[in-house]
Amino acid sequence: MKPATTRSGGDGGARTSLGVSAASTRLGTAMSNEMSVQQREAFAYFDATAEEWRRKAEGKPAKVNIIAQRNRCVLRVSERLGSVRRFLDIGCGTGELVFDMAATGAEATGVDFAPDMIRACESKKRDLNVDKASFVCQSVFDFRMPKEPFDVVSALGFVEYISPDELDAVLEKCARMLRAGGALVVGSRNRLFNIFSLNDYTRLEQELGLTDRLLGEAIALASAPDMTSAIRAARAAATRLPHPASHPGTGIGVRQRYQYTPGELAGRLEGHGLRAVNLFAIHYHAMPAAAKQRLLDVHVRISDLLYEIGAEDHRLIPYASSFVIDARRS
């Protein structure tokens, strides 16, 4: 599949703090002719839900703040890496992670193809008067290679909206944009969780005949003695799984949202010179999805607690609906 292309002005990388409304109209018209069905659905959803996304990122709904959990993984990785001068967030949404990284002193850049998301970023940048944060309204496939490499690149809540071939293209580009020893922090919906959610996603995996393969990787992760062994065992147990043409509805108007297992995504990273060194469990579930809806407050408290004390415990990964990988460029 040809990667989607998005234009944001004559220089291909124009910031959107000036003339964003007119640029947004041109951008949307161009994109509608160039994107796949999945990408058109994703563009329509995110460009129409910037305010809702901002409220989620700021923790306004009484739910597990998945965005904040993922963002804190990037902050942990950056702190451990040390001396992070340049940072890029792919699919930056309303920019919370970019502002957090700018607050550490890094030159932080966010790129997103949804004009309303970038408008929200620019508005918040003006309100906060943050000099070190910058934003680009553009597809990552058109994002210009930097003159200086980045120390950290993140892509959270992003890979599910591009095809596997496009994922490989993004990973290759990220590897080229990173300095040697730099970190790519990438998040994914956790396909292993489908066998523990006990809902339509579980039935879908049964229909595809994949439950044994998923269970094998889950057992490998849960029985490993440490993180290094867990990643190695997950890689050995994982295979490239077929993807269904559509998924059960989750309230997001994109019919096909790709999912990966930790071992499968780690293998794809390795193919581009990126070595997985750590896994984070995001949105831990202590009960099946149906029970969660009835006991939401209990679910939120347990999930938040397990993130605080066990986000880097690989044994929790199979029961988390998402995960984040910390990968280093060779």
Helices and strands as residue ranges (DSSP letters): H 20-34, H 37-48, H 50-57, H 66-81, E 86-90, H 96-103, E 107-112, H 115-128, E 133-137, G 140-142, E 150-155, G 159-161, H 164-177, E 178-189, G 191-193, H 194-197, H 200-208, H 211-223, H 227-237, H 262-270, E 274-284, H 289-294, H 296-310, G 314-319, E 320-329
